[in-house]
Structures are given as structure tokens and as C-alpha cells.
Amino acid sequence: MEKKTAIAVFESLSSGLRLDVYRLLVKKGMEGMVAGEIASTLHIPPTNLSFHLKALTQAGLLSVAQEGRFQRYQANIPLMLDLIAYLTNECCAGHPEQCLPQCADTVIPFFSSTPVSSGR
């Protein structure tokens, strides 16, 4: 990952609302959600939400597919994993395998046991 990409991701997620949207879509996985569902789940006016969805999409954090009159959004999980790798690549003086015991308690359970829920 390039530094420029990492900065764009962090800037996009610096909004609490955008972070909520991204986390919601992570929970939904490949199913994603249409914009109206996101708005009603997070209690956000649709006009306000569209601005934030556009910013997240431009940063590469979301993908969007047209479904008739609706747009379905999905979290770009590979991008977030690339960001995590970018941040931890030089962990422990360039030996990230030494950090694994410290990270295993938080990262591995997150990916193996995070329940998928329909709400917040």
C-alpha cells in the first residue's frame, strides 16, 4: 500500500459517521446493504448519508453496485487488511512474526468470532 492511499483511508474514516457506516457494512460482509437500509439503521437522513457514501467510495473503502433503482454498498475488506499490513509491516524492527503473540489475542478472535448482526 502506498502512503497516499493510507492517508486517504484515514481521512475518510476520521468522520464518526463514516466510521459507523464502514463498521456496519463490515458486519454485513458480502451481502452489503442498500443506501436506504444504511440510512434507516444508522438514523441518518438520506441526503446526508449520500455525501458520506460518496467519500467512502472515493477512498476505496466501499464498492457500489446498481440494483435497479437502488445502490448496494459493500465494505472493501481487502483494502482494510492491506492497511493493517501497511501499519504493522515494520512491527518489531521489521520482524512482524515476533509481534504475533501480542496481536493474536485481539486480531485472530476478531476475524474468527465476530458475529454478523443486522443492527447496531
C-alpha distances in whole Angstrom, upper triangle without the diagonal:
4,7,8,7,7,10,11,11,13,15,16,17,19,22,24,25,21,20,24,23,19,21,24,22,20,24,25,22,23,26,24,27,29,29,32,32,29,31,34,32,31,34,32,34,32,32,30,28,27,26,23,22,22,19,17,17,16,13,12,14,17,18,22,25,28,31,34,34,32,28,26,23,20,18,14,14,11,9,10,10,7,7,10,8,6,10,12,11,13,16,19,19,16,18,17,19,22,20,21,24,23,21,23,25,23,20,22,25,22,21,24,27,26,28,28,30,31,32,31
4,5,5,7,9,10,11,13,14,16,17,19,22,24,25,22,21,25,24,21,23,26,24,23,26,27,25,26,29,27,29,30,30,33,33,30,32,35,33,32,35,32,34,33,32,30,28,27,25,23,23,22,19,18,18,16,13,13,15,18,20,23,26,29,32,35,35,33,29,28,24,22,20,17,17,14,12,13,14,10,9,12,11,8,11,14,12,14,17,21,20,17,20,19,22,24,22,23,27,26,23,26,28,25,23,25,28,25,24,28,30,29,31,31,33,34,34,32
4,5,5,6,9,10,11,12,14,15,16,20,22,24,21,20,24,23,21,23,26,24,23,27,28,26,27,30,28,29,31,30,33,33,30,31,35,33,31,34,31,33,32,31,29,27,27,25,22,22,21,18,17,18,16,13,14,15,19,21,24,28,31,34,37,36,34,30,29,25,24,20,18,18,16,13,14,15,12,10,12,12,9,10,13,13,14,16,20,19,17,20,19,22,24,22,24,27,25,23,26,28,25,23,25,28,25,25,29,31,29,32,31,33,34,33,32
4,6,5,6,9,10,11,12,14,15,18,21,22,19,19,23,22,20,22,25,24,23,27,28,26,27,29,27,28,29,28,31,32,28,30,33,32,30,32,30,31,30,29,26,25,24,22,20,20,19,16,15,16,13,11,12,14,17,19,22,26,28,32,34,34,31,28,27,24,22,20,17,18,17,13,14,16,13,11,15,15,12,13,17,16,18,20,24,23,21,24,23,26,27,26,27,30,28,26,28,30,27,25,28,30,27,26,30,32,30,32,31,33,33,33,31
4,5,5,6,9,10,11,12,14,17,20,20,17,17,20,19,17,19,22,20,19,23,24,22,23,25,23,25,26,25,28,28,25,27,30,29,27,30,27,29,27,27,25,23,22,20,18,18,16,14,12,13,11,8,9,11,14,16,19,22,25,28,31,31,28,25,24,20,19,16,13,15,13,10,11,13,10,9,12,13,10,12,15,15,18,20,23,23,21,23,22,25,27,24,25,28,27,24,26,28,25,22,25,27,24,23,27,29,27,29,28,29,30,30,29
4,5,5,6,9,10,11,12,15,18,19,16,15,19,18,16,18,21,20,18,22,23,22,23,25,23,25,26,25,29,28,25,27,30,28,26,29,27,29,28,27,25,23,23,21,18,18,18,14,13,14,13,9,10,11,15,17,20,24,27,30,33,33,30,26,24,21,19,16,14,14,13,9,9,11,9,6,10,11,8,9,13,13,15,17,20,20,19,21,19,22,24,21,22,25,23,21,23,25,22,19,22,24,22,21,25,27,24,27,26,28,29,28,27
4,5,5,6,9,10,10,14,16,18,15,15,19,19,16,19,22,21,20,24,25,24,25,27,25,26,27,25,29,29,25,26,30,28,26,28,26,28,27,26,23,22,22,19,17,18,17,13,13,15,13,9,12,12,16,19,22,25,28,31,34,33,30,26,25,22,21,18,16,17,16,13,12,15,13,10,13,14,11,11,15,16,18,19,22,22,21,24,22,25,26,24,25,28,26,23,26,27,24,22,25,27,24,24,28,29,27,29,28,29,30,29,27
4,6,5,6,9,10,12,15,16,13,14,17,16,14,17,20,19,19,22,23,22,23,25,22,23,24,22,26,26,22,24,27,26,24,26,23,25,24,23,20,19,18,16,14,14,13,10,9,11,9,6,9,10,13,15,18,22,25,28,30,29,26,23,22,19,18,15,14,16,15,12,12,15,13,11,14,16,14,14,18,19,21,22,26,26,24,27,24,28,29,26,27,30,28,25,27,29,25,23,26,28,24,24,28,29,26,28,27,28,28,27,26
4,5,5,6,9,11,13,14,11,11,14,14,11,14,17,15,15,19,20,19,20,22,19,20,22,20,24,23,20,22,25,23,21,24,22,24,23,22,20,18,18,16,13,13,13,10,8,10,9,6,8,7,11,14,17,20,23,26,29,28,25,22,20,17,15,12,11,12,13,9,9,12,11,8,11,14,12,12,16,17,19,20,24,25,23,25,22,25,27,24,24,27,25,22,24,25,22,20,22,24,21,20,24,25,23,25,23,24,25,24,23
4,5,5,6,9,12,13,11,10,14,14,12,14,17,17,16,20,21,21,22,24,21,22,24,22,25,25,21,22,25,24,21,24,22,24,23,23,20,19,19,17,14,15,15,12,10,13,13,9,11,10,14,17,20,24,26,29,32,31,28,24,23,19,18,15,14,15,15,12,10,13,13,9,12,14,12,12,15,17,19,19,23,24,23,25,22,25,26,23,24,26,24,21,24,24,21,19,23,24,20,21,25,25,23,25,24,25,26,24,22
4,6,5,8,11,13,10,11,14,14,13,16,18,18,18,21,23,23,24,26,22,23,24,22,24,25,21,21,25,24,21,23,20,22,22,21,18,17,17,14,12,14,13,10,10,13,11,9,12,11,14,18,20,24,26,29,31,30,27,24,23,19,19,16,16,17,18,14,14,17,16,13,15,18,16,15,19,21,22,23,26,27,26,28,26,29,30,27,28,30,27,25,27,28,24,23,26,27,24,24,28,28,26,27,26,27,27,25,23
4,6,7,10,10,7,8,12,11,10,13,15,15,15,19,20,20,21,22,19,19,20,18,21,21,17,18,21,20,18,20,17,19,18,18,15,14,14,12,9,10,10,7,6,9,9,7,9,8,11,14,16,20,22,25,28,26,23,20,19,16,16,13,13,15,16,13,12,16,16,13,16,18,17,17,20,22,24,24,28,29,28,30,27,30,31,28,28,31,28,25,27,28,24,22,25,26,23,23,26,27,24,25,24,24,24,22,21
4,5,7,8,6,5,9,9,8,10,13,13,13,16,18,18,20,21,18,19,20,18,21,20,16,17,20,19,16,18,17,19,19,19,16,14,15,13,10,11,12,9,8,11,12,9,11,9,12,15,17,21,24,26,29,27,24,21,20,16,15,12,13,14,16,13,11,15,15,12,14,17,16,15,19,21,23,23,26,28,27,28,25,28,29,26,26,28,25,22,25,25,21,20,23,23,19,20,24,24,21,22,21,21,21,20,18
4,6,9,7,7,11,12,11,13,16,17,17,19,21,22,24,25,22,22,23,20,23,22,19,19,22,20,17,19,17,20,20,20,16,15,17,14,11,14,15,11,11,14,14,12,15,13,15,19,21,25,27,29,32,30,27,24,23,19,19,16,17,18,19,16,14,18,18,15,16,19,18,17,20,22,24,24,27,28,28,29,27,29,30,27,27,29,26,24,26,26,22,21,25,25,22,23,26,26,23,25,24,24,24,22,19
4,5,5,6,9,10,11,12,14,15,16,19,20,21,23,24,20,20,20,18,20,20,16,16,19,18,14,16,14,16,17,16,13,12,14,12,9,12,13,10,10,14,14,13,15,13,15,18,20,23,25,27,30,28,24,22,21,18,18,16,17,19,21,18,16,20,21,18,19,22,21,20,23,26,27,27,30,32,31,33,30,32,33,30,30,32,29,26,28,28,24,23,26,26,23,24,27,27,23,24,23,22,22,20,18
4,5,5,6,9,10,11,12,14,15,17,19,20,23,23,20,19,20,18,19,18,15,15,17,15,12,14,12,15,16,17,13,12,15,14,10,13,15,13,12,16,17,16,17,15,16,19,21,24,26,28,30,28,25,22,21,18,18,16,18,19,21,19,17,20,21,19,19,23,23,21,24,27,28,27,31,32,32,33,30,32,33,29,29,31,28,25,27,26,22,22,25,24,21,22,26,25,21,22,21,20,20,17,14
4,5,5,6,9,10,11,12,14,16,17,19,21,21,17,16,17,14,15,15,11,11,13,12,9,11,9,12,13,13,10,9,12,11,8,10,13,11,11,14,16,15,17,14,14,17,18,21,23,24,26,24,21,19,18,15,16,15,17,18,21,19,17,21,22,20,21,25,24,23,26,29,31,30,33,35,34,35,32,34,35,32,31,33,30,27,29,28,24,24,26,26,22,23,26,25,21,21,20,18,18,15,13
4,5,5,6,9,10,11,12,14,15,17,19,19,15,15,15,13,15,15,11,12,15,13,11,13,11,13,13,14,11,9,11,10,6,8,10,9,7,11,12,11,13,10,11,14,15,19,21,22,25,23,20,17,16,13,13,12,14,15,18,16,14,18,19,17,18,22,21,21,23,26,28,28,31,33,32,33,30,32,33,30,30,31,29,26,27,27,23,22,25,24,21,21,24,24,20,21,19,18,18,16,14
4,5,5,6,9,10,10,12,14,15,18,19,15,15,17,15,17,16,13,14,16,14,11,14,13,16,17,17,14,12,14,14,10,11,13,11,9,13,15,13,14,10,12,15,17,20,23,24,27,26,22,19,18,14,14,11,13,14,17,15,12,16,17,15,16,19,19,18,21,24,26,25,28,30,29,30,27,29,30,27,26,28,25,22,24,23,19,19,21,21,17,18,21,21,17,18,17,17,17,15,13
4,6,5,6,9,10,11,13,15,17,17,14,13,15,14,15,13,10,11,13,10,8,11,11,14,15,16,14,11,14,14,11,11,15,14,11,14,17,16,16,13,13,16,17,20,22,23,26,24,21,18,17,14,13,12,14,15,18,17,15,18,20,18,18,22,22,21,24,26,29,28,31,33,32,33,29,31,32,29,28,29,27,24,25,24,20,20,22,21,17,18,21,20,16,16,15,14,13,11,9
4,6,5,6,9,10,11,13,15,14,11,10,12,10,12,11,7,9,11,10,8,11,10,13,13,14,12,9,11,12,9,8,12,11,9,11,14,14,14,10,10,13,13,16,18,19,22,21,17,15,13,10,10,9,12,13,17,16,14,17,19,18,19,22,23,22,25,27,30,29,32,34,33,34,30,32,33,30,29,31,29,25,26,26,22,21,23,22,18,19,21,21,17,17,15,14,13,11,11
4,5,5,6,9,10,11,13,14,10,11,13,12,15,13,10,13,15,13,11,15,14,17,16,17,15,12,13,14,10,9,12,11,8,10,13,12,11,8,8,11,13,16,19,20,23,22,18,15,13,10,9,6,9,10,13,12,10,14,16,14,15,19,19,19,21,23,26,26,29,31,30,30,27,29,30,27,26,28,26,22,23,23,19,18,20,20,16,16,19,19,15,16,14,14,14,13,12
4,5,5,6,9,10,13,14,11,12,15,14,16,14,11,14,15,12,11,15,15,18,18,20,18,15,16,17,13,13,16,15,12,14,17,15,15,11,11,14,16,19,21,22,25,24,21,18,15,12,11,8,11,10,14,14,11,14,16,15,15,19,20,19,21,23,26,25,28,31,30,30,26,27,29,25,24,26,24,20,21,20,17,15,17,17,13,13,16,15,12,12,11,11,12,11,10
4,5,5,7,9,12,11,9,9,12,12,13,11,8,11,12,9,9,13,13,16,16,18,17,13,15,17,14,12,16,16,13,15,18,17,16,12,12,14,15,17,19,20,23,22,18,16,13,11,10,9,12,12,16,16,14,17,19,18,19,22,23,23,24,27,30,29,32,34,33,33,29,30,32,29,27,28,27,23,24,23,19,18,20,18,15,15,17,16,12,12,9,9,8,8,7
4,5,5,6,9,9,6,7,10,11,13,11,8,12,13,11,11,15,15,17,16,19,17,14,15,16,13,11,14,15,11,12,16,15,14,10,9,11,12,14,16,17,20,20,16,13,10,8,6,5,9,10,13,14,12,15,17,17,18,21,22,22,24,26,29,28,32,34,32,32,29,30,32,29,27,29,27,24,24,24,20,19,20,19,15,15,17,17,13,13,10,10,10,10,11
4,5,5,8,10,8,10,14,15,17,14,12,15,17,14,14,18,18,21,20,22,20,17,18,19,16,14,17,17,13,14,17,16,14,10,10,12,14,16,19,20,23,23,19,17,13,10,8,6,8,7,11,12,10,12,15,15,15,18,19,20,21,23,26,25,29,31,29,29,25,26,28,25,23,25,24,20,20,20,17,15,16,15,12,11,14,13,10,11,9,10,11,12,12
4,6,9,9,9,10,14,15,17,14,12,15,16,13,13,17,18,21,20,23,22,18,20,21,18,16,20,20,16,17,21,19,18,14,13,15,16,18,21,20,24,24,20,18,14,12,10,9,12,11,14,15,14,15,18,18,18,21,23,22,23,26,29,28,31,33,32,31,27,28,30,27,25,26,25,21,21,20,17,16,16,15,11,11,13,12,8,8,5,6,8,9,10
4,7,6,5,7,11,13,14,11,11,14,15,12,14,17,18,20,19,22,21,18,19,21,18,16,19,19,16,16,20,19,17,14,12,13,14,15,17,17,20,21,17,15,11,10,8,8,12,11,15,16,15,17,20,20,20,23,25,25,26,28,31,30,33,36,34,33,30,30,32,30,27,29,28,24,24,23,21,19,19,18,15,14,15,14,11,10,6,7,7,9,11
4,5,6,9,13,15,17,14,14,17,18,16,17,20,21,23,22,24,23,20,20,22,19,17,19,20,16,16,19,18,16,13,11,12,13,14,17,17,21,22,18,16,12,10,7,7,9,8,12,14,13,14,17,18,18,20,22,23,24,25,29,28,31,34,32,31,27,28,30,28,25,27,27,23,22,22,20,17,17,17,14,12,13,14,11,11,8,10,11,13,15
4,5,9,12,15,17,15,15,18,20,18,19,22,22,24,22,25,24,20,20,22,20,17,19,20,17,16,19,19,16,14,11,11,12,12,15,15,18,20,17,14,10,9,6,8,9,9,12,14,15,15,18,19,20,21,24,25,26,27,30,30,34,36,33,33,29,30,32,30,28,30,29,26,25,25,23,20,20,20,17,15,16,17,15,14,11,13,13,16,18
4,7,10,13,15,12,13,16,17,15,17,20,21,22,20,23,23,19,19,22,20,17,19,21,18,17,20,20,18,15,13,12,12,11,14,13,16,17,14,12,9,9,7,10,12,13,15,17,17,19,21,22,23,25,27,28,29,30,34,33,37,39,37,36,33,33,36,33,31,32,32,28,27,28,25,23,22,22,19,17,18,18,16,14,11,12,11,14,16
4,7,10,12,10,9,13,14,13,14,17,17,19,17,19,19,15,16,18,16,13,16,17,14,13,17,17,15,13,10,9,9,10,12,12,15,16,12,10,6,5,4,7,10,12,15,16,16,18,20,21,22,24,25,26,28,29,33,32,36,38,36,36,32,33,35,33,31,32,32,28,27,28,25,22,23,22,19,17,19,19,16,15,11,12,11,13,15
4,6,8,6,6,10,11,10,12,14,14,16,14,17,17,13,13,16,15,12,15,17,14,14,18,18,17,14,11,11,10,10,12,11,14,14,10,8,5,5,7,10,13,15,18,18,18,21,23,23,24,27,28,29,30,32,35,35,39,40,39,39,35,36,38,35,34,35,34,31,30,30,27,25,26,25,21,20,22,21,18,17,13,12,10,11,14
4,6,5,6,9,10,11,13,14,13,14,11,14,15,12,11,15,14,11,13,16,14,14,17,19,17,15,12,11,9,9,9,9,11,10,6,5,4,6,9,12,15,17,20,21,21,23,25,25,27,29,30,31,33,35,38,38,41,43,41,41,38,39,41,38,37,39,37,34,34,34,30,28,29,28,25,24,26,25,22,20,17,16,13,14,16
4,5,5,6,9,10,11,12,10,11,8,10,11,8,8,11,11,8,11,14,13,12,16,17,17,15,12,12,10,11,11,11,13,11,7,6,7,7,10,13,16,18,21,21,21,24,26,25,27,30,30,31,33,35,38,38,41,43,41,42,38,40,42,39,38,39,38,34,35,34,31,29,30,30,26,25,28,27,23,22,19,17,14,14,16
4,5,5,6,8,10,10,9,9,7,10,12,9,10,13,13,12,14,17,16,16,19,21,20,19,16,16,13,14,13,13,14,11,8,9,9,11,14,16,19,22,25,24,24,27,29,28,30,33,33,34,36,38,41,41,44,46,44,45,41,43,45,41,40,42,40,36,37,36,33,31,32,31,28,27,29,28,25,23,19,17,14,14,16
4,5,5,6,8,10,10,11,10,13,14,11,12,16,15,13,16,18,17,17,20,21,21,18,15,16,14,15,15,14,15,14,10,10,9,10,12,15,18,20,23,23,23,25,28,27,28,31,32,32,34,36,39,39,42,44,43,43,39,40,42,39,38,39,37,34,34,33,30,29,30,28,25,24,26,25,21,19,16,14,10,10,12
4,6,5,6,8,8,10,9,12,12,8,10,13,11,10,13,15,13,14,18,18,18,15,13,14,13,15,15,15,17,15,12,11,10,9,11,12,16,18,21,21,20,23,25,24,25,28,29,29,31,33,36,36,39,41,40,40,37,38,40,36,35,36,35,31,32,31,27,26,27,26,23,23,25,23,20,18,15,13,10,10,11
4,6,5,6,5,6,6,9,9,6,9,12,11,10,14,15,15,16,19,20,20,18,15,17,15,17,17,17,18,16,13,12,12,12,14,16,19,21,24,23,23,26,28,27,28,31,31,31,34,36,39,38,41,43,42,43,39,41,42,39,38,39,37,34,34,34,30,29,31,29,26,26,28,27,23,21,18,16,13,12,12
4,6,5,7,8,8,12,12,10,13,16,15,14,17,19,18,19,23,23,23,21,18,20,18,19,19,18,19,17,14,15,14,14,16,18,21,23,27,26,25,28,30,29,30,33,34,34,36,38,41,40,43,46,44,45,41,42,44,40,39,40,38,35,35,34,31,30,31,30,26,27,28,26,23,21,18,15,12,10,11
4,6,8,11,11,15,14,11,14,17,15,14,18,19,18,19,22,23,22,19,17,19,18,20,20,19,21,19,16,16,14,14,15,16,20,21,24,24,23,25,28,27,27,31,32,31,33,36,38,37,40,43,42,42,38,39,41,37,36,37,35,32,32,30,27,27,28,26,23,23,25,23,19,17,15,12,9,6,8
4,6,9,10,13,12,10,13,15,13,13,17,17,16,18,21,21,21,18,17,19,18,20,21,21,23,21,18,17,16,14,16,16,19,20,24,23,22,25,27,25,26,29,30,29,31,34,36,36,39,41,40,40,37,38,39,36,35,36,34,31,31,30,26,26,28,26,22,23,25,23,20,18,16,14,11,8,8
4,7,9,12,11,10,13,15,14,14,18,19,18,20,23,23,24,21,20,21,20,22,23,22,24,21,18,18,18,17,19,19,23,24,27,27,25,28,30,29,29,33,33,32,35,38,40,39,42,44,44,44,40,42,43,39,38,39,37,34,35,33,30,30,31,30,26,27,29,27,23,22,20,17,14,11,11
4,6,8,7,6,10,11,10,12,15,15,15,18,20,21,22,19,18,20,19,21,21,21,22,20,17,16,17,16,18,18,22,23,27,25,24,27,29,27,29,32,32,31,34,37,39,38,42,43,43,43,40,42,43,39,39,40,38,35,35,34,31,30,32,31,27,28,30,29,25,24,21,19,16,14,13
4,6,5,6,9,11,11,12,15,16,17,18,20,22,23,21,19,21,19,21,20,21,21,18,16,16,17,17,19,20,23,26,29,27,27,30,32,30,31,35,35,34,37,39,42,41,45,46,45,46,43,45,46,43,42,43,41,38,39,38,34,34,36,34,31,31,34,32,28,27,24,22,19,17,17
4,5,5,6,9,10,10,12,14,15,16,18,20,21,19,17,18,16,17,17,17,18,15,13,12,14,14,17,19,22,24,27,26,25,29,30,29,31,34,34,34,36,38,41,41,45,46,45,46,42,44,46,43,42,43,41,38,39,38,35,33,35,34,31,31,33,32,28,27,24,22,19,17,18
4,5,5,7,9,10,11,13,15,16,17,19,21,20,18,19,17,19,18,19,19,16,14,14,16,16,19,20,23,25,28,26,26,30,31,29,31,34,34,34,37,39,41,41,45,46,45,46,43,45,47,44,43,45,43,39,41,40,36,35,37,36,33,33,35,34,31,30,27,25,22,21,21
4,6,6,7,9,10,12,13,15,16,18,19,18,17,19,17,20,20,21,22,19,17,16,17,16,18,19,21,24,27,25,24,28,29,27,29,32,31,31,34,36,38,39,42,43,42,44,40,43,44,41,40,42,40,37,38,37,34,33,35,34,30,31,34,33,29,28,26,24,21,20,19
4,5,5,6,9,10,11,12,14,15,17,15,13,15,14,16,17,18,19,17,14,13,13,12,15,15,18,20,23,22,21,25,26,24,26,29,29,29,32,34,36,36,40,41,40,41,38,40,42,38,38,39,37,34,35,35,31,30,32,31,27,27,30,29,26,25,22,21,18,17,17
4,5,5,6,9,10,10,12,14,15,14,13,14,12,14,14,16,17,15,12,11,12,11,14,15,18,21,23,21,21,25,26,25,27,30,29,29,32,34,37,37,41,42,41,42,39,41,43,39,39,41,39,36,37,36,33,31,33,33,29,29,32,31,28,27,24,23,20,19,20
4,6,5,6,9,10,11,13,15,14,13,15,14,17,17,19,21,18,16,14,15,14,16,16,18,21,23,21,21,25,25,23,26,29,28,28,31,33,35,36,39,40,39,41,38,40,42,38,38,40,38,35,36,36,33,31,33,33,30,30,33,32,29,29,26,25,23,22,21
4,5,5,6,9,10,11,13,11,11,13,13,16,18,20,21,19,16,14,14,12,14,13,15,18,20,18,18,21,22,20,22,25,25,25,28,30,32,32,36,37,36,37,34,37,38,35,35,37,34,31,33,33,29,27,30,30,26,26,29,29,25,25,23,22,20,19,18
4,5,5,6,9,10,11,9,8,10,9,13,14,16,18,16,13,11,11,8,11,11,13,16,18,16,16,20,21,20,22,25,24,25,28,29,32,32,36,37,36,37,34,36,38,35,34,36,34,31,32,32,28,27,29,29,25,24,28,27,24,24,21,21,19,18,18
4,6,5,6,9,10,10,9,10,10,13,14,17,19,17,15,12,13,11,13,13,14,17,19,17,18,21,21,20,23,25,24,25,28,30,32,33,37,38,36,37,35,37,39,36,36,38,36,33,34,35,31,29,31,31,28,27,30,30,27,27,24,24,22,22,22
4,5,5,6,9,9,9,11,12,16,17,20,22,21,18,15,15,13,14,13,14,16,18,15,16,19,19,18,20,23,22,22,25,27,29,30,34,34,33,35,32,35,36,33,33,36,34,30,32,33,29,27,29,30,26,26,29,30,26,27,25,25,23,22,22
4,6,5,6,5,6,9,10,14,16,19,22,20,17,14,13,10,11,9,10,13,15,12,12,16,16,15,17,20,19,20,23,24,27,28,31,32,31,32,29,32,33,30,30,33,31,27,29,29,26,23,26,26,23,22,26,26,23,23,21,21,21,20,19
4,5,5,6,5,6,8,11,14,17,19,18,16,12,12,9,10,9,9,13,14,12,13,17,16,16,19,21,20,21,24,25,28,29,33,34,32,33,30,33,35,32,32,34,33,29,30,31,28,25,27,28,24,23,26,27,24,25,22,23,22,22,22
4,5,8,8,9,11,14,16,20,22,21,19,15,15,13,13,12,12,15,16,13,14,18,17,16,19,21,20,21,24,25,28,29,33,33,31,33,31,33,35,33,32,35,34,30,32,33,29,27,29,30,27,26,29,30,27,28,26,26,25,25,25
4,6,8,10,12,16,19,22,24,24,21,17,17,14,13,11,10,13,13,10,11,15,14,12,16,18,16,17,21,21,24,25,29,30,28,29,27,30,32,29,29,32,30,27,29,30,26,24,26,27,24,23,27,28,25,26,24,25,25,24,24
4,6,7,10,14,17,20,23,22,20,16,15,12,11,9,7,10,10,7,10,13,12,12,15,16,16,17,20,21,24,25,29,29,27,29,26,28,31,28,28,31,29,26,27,29,25,22,24,26,22,21,24,26,23,24,22,24,23,24,23
4,7,10,14,17,19,23,22,19,15,14,10,8,6,5,8,9,7,8,11,11,11,13,16,15,17,19,20,23,24,28,29,27,28,25,27,29,27,26,29,27,24,25,26,22,20,22,23,19,18,21,22,20,21,19,20,20,20,20
4,7,10,13,16,19,19,15,12,10,6,5,5,5,9,11,9,10,14,14,14,17,19,19,20,23,24,27,28,31,32,30,31,28,30,32,29,28,31,30,26,27,28,24,22,23,24,20,19,22,23,20,20,18,19,18,19,19
4,7,10,13,16,17,14,10,8,6,5,7,7,10,11,11,13,15,16,17,19,21,21,23,25,26,29,30,34,35,32,33,30,32,34,32,31,33,32,29,29,30,27,24,25,26,23,21,23,24,22,22,19,20,19,20,21
4,7,10,13,13,10,6,5,5,6,9,10,14,15,15,16,19,20,20,23,24,25,26,29,30,33,34,37,38,36,37,34,35,38,35,34,37,36,32,32,33,30,27,28,29,25,23,26,26,24,23,20,21,19,20,22
4,6,10,11,8,6,5,7,9,12,13,16,17,18,19,22,22,23,26,27,28,30,32,32,36,37,40,41,39,39,36,38,41,38,37,39,38,35,35,35,32,30,30,31,27,25,27,28,25,25,21,22,20,22,24
4,6,7,6,5,6,9,12,15,16,20,21,21,23,25,26,27,29,31,31,33,35,36,39,40,44,45,43,43,40,41,44,42,40,43,42,38,38,39,36,33,34,34,31,29,31,31,28,27,24,24,21,23,25
4,6,5,6,7,10,13,17,18,21,23,23,25,27,28,29,31,33,34,35,37,38,42,42,46,47,45,45,42,43,46,43,41,44,43,39,39,39,36,34,34,34,31,29,31,31,28,26,23,23,20,22,25
4,6,8,10,14,16,20,22,25,27,27,29,31,32,33,35,37,37,39,41,42,45,46,49,51,48,49,46,47,49,47,45,47,47,43,43,43,40,38,38,38,35,33,34,34,31,30,26,25,23,24,27
4,7,10,13,17,20,22,25,27,27,29,31,32,33,35,37,37,39,41,42,45,46,50,51,49,49,46,47,50,47,46,48,47,43,43,43,40,38,39,38,35,33,35,35,32,30,26,25,22,23,26
4,7,10,13,17,19,22,24,24,25,28,29,29,31,34,34,35,38,39,42,43,46,48,46,46,43,44,46,44,42,44,43,39,39,40,36,34,35,34,31,30,31,31,28,26,23,22,19,20,22
4,6,10,13,15,19,21,21,22,24,25,26,28,30,30,32,34,35,38,39,43,44,42,42,39,41,43,40,39,41,40,36,36,37,33,31,32,32,28,27,29,29,26,25,21,21,18,19,21
4,7,10,13,15,18,18,19,22,23,24,25,27,28,29,31,33,36,36,40,42,39,40,36,38,40,37,36,38,37,33,33,33,30,28,29,28,25,23,25,25,22,21,18,17,15,17,19
4,7,9,12,15,15,16,18,20,20,22,24,25,26,28,29,33,33,36,38,36,36,33,34,37,34,32,35,34,30,30,30,27,25,26,26,22,21,23,23,20,19,16,16,15,16,17
4,6,9,11,12,13,15,17,17,19,21,22,23,25,26,30,30,33,35,33,33,30,31,33,31,29,31,30,27,27,27,24,21,22,22,19,17,20,20,17,17,14,15,14,15,17
4,6,9,9,9,11,13,14,15,17,18,19,21,23,26,26,30,31,29,29,26,28,30,27,26,28,27,23,23,24,21,18,19,20,16,15,18,18,15,16,14,15,15,16,16
4,6,6,7,9,10,11,13,15,16,17,19,20,23,24,28,29,27,27,24,25,28,25,24,27,26,22,23,24,21,18,19,20,17,15,18,19,17,18,16,18,18,19,20
4,5,5,6,9,10,11,12,14,15,17,18,21,21,25,27,24,24,21,22,25,22,21,23,23,19,19,20,17,14,15,16,13,11,14,16,14,16,14,17,18,19,19
4,5,5,6,9,10,10,12,14,15,16,19,20,23,25,22,22,19,20,23,21,20,23,22,19,19,21,18,15,16,18,15,13,16,18,17,19,18,20,22,23,23
4,5,5,6,9,10,10,12,14,15,18,19,23,24,21,22,19,21,24,21,21,24,23,19,20,22,19,16,18,20,17,15,18,20,19,21,20,22,23,23,23
4,5,5,6,9,10,11,12,14,17,17,21,22,20,21,18,20,22,19,18,21,20,16,18,19,16,13,15,17,14,13,16,18,16,18,18,20,21,21,21
4,5,5,6,9,10,11,12,15,15,19,20,18,18,15,16,19,17,15,18,18,14,15,17,14,11,13,15,13,11,14,17,15,18,18,21,23,23,23
4,5,5,6,9,10,10,14,15,18,19,17,17,14,17,19,17,17,20,19,16,17,20,17,14,16,18,16,15,18,20,19,22,22,24,26,26,26
4,5,5,6,9,10,13,14,17,18,16,17,15,17,19,17,17,20,19,15,17,19,16,14,16,19,16,15,19,21,19,22,22,24,26,26,24
4,5,5,6,8,11,11,15,16,15,15,12,14,16,13,13,16,15,12,14,16,13,10,13,15,13,13,16,18,17,21,21,23,25,25,24
4,5,5,5,9,10,13,14,12,12,10,12,14,12,12,16,15,12,14,17,15,12,14,17,16,15,18,20,20,23,24,26,28,29,27
4,6,5,8,10,14,14,12,13,11,14,16,14,15,19,17,15,17,20,18,15,17,20,19,18,21,24,23,26,26,28,30,30,29
4,6,8,8,12,13,11,13,11,14,15,13,14,17,15,13,16,18,16,14,17,19,17,18,21,23,22,25,26,28,30,29,28
4,6,5,9,10,9,10,7,10,11,9,10,14,12,10,13,15,14,12,15,18,17,17,20,22,21,25,26,29,31,31,29
4,6,9,9,7,8,6,10,11,10,12,15,15,13,15,18,17,15,17,20,19,19,22,24,24,28,28,31,33,33,32
4,6,6,4,7,6,10,11,10,13,16,15,14,17,19,19,17,19,22,22,22,24,27,27,30,31,34,36,36,34
4,6,5,6,5,8,8,7,10,12,11,11,14,16,16,15,17,20,20,20,23,25,25,29,30,32,35,35,33
4,6,5,6,8,6,6,10,12,11,12,15,17,17,17,18,21,22,22,24,27,27,31,33,35,38,38,35
4,6,8,10,9,10,13,15,15,15,18,21,21,20,22,25,25,25,28,30,30,34,35,38,41,40,38
4,6,9,9,10,13,15,15,15,18,21,20,19,21,24,24,24,26,29,29,33,34,37,39,39,38
4,5,6,8,10,12,13,13,15,18,19,17,18,22,22,22,24,27,27,31,33,36,38,39,37
4,5,5,7,10,10,10,12,15,15,13,15,18,19,18,20,23,24,27,29,32,35,35,33
4,5,5,8,10,10,11,14,15,14,14,17,18,18,19,22,23,27,29,32,35,36,34
4,6,7,8,10,11,14,15,15,15,18,20,20,21,24,25,29,31,34,37,37,35
4,6,5,6,9,11,12,11,13,16,17,17,19,21,22,26,28,31,34,33,32
4,5,5,6,9,10,9,10,13,14,15,16,18,19,23,25,28,31,32,30
4,6,5,7,10,10,10,13,15,16,16,18,20,23,26,29,32,32,31
4,6,7,8,9,11,12,14,16,17,18,19,23,25,28,31,31,29
4,6,6,6,8,10,11,12,14,15,16,20,22,25,28,28,26
4,5,5,5,7,9,11,11,13,14,18,21,24,27,27,26
4,6,6,7,9,11,11,12,13,17,20,22,26,26,24
4,6,6,6,9,10,11,11,15,17,20,23,23,21
4,6,5,7,9,10,11,14,16,19,22,22,21
4,5,5,6,8,10,14,16,19,22,23,22
4,6,5,6,7,11,14,17,20,21,20
4,6,6,5,9,11,14,17,18,17
4,6,6,9,11,14,17,19,18
4,6,9,11,15,18,20,19
4,6,9,12,16,17,17
4,6,9,13,14,13
4,6,10,11,12
4,7,9,10
4,6,8
4,7
4
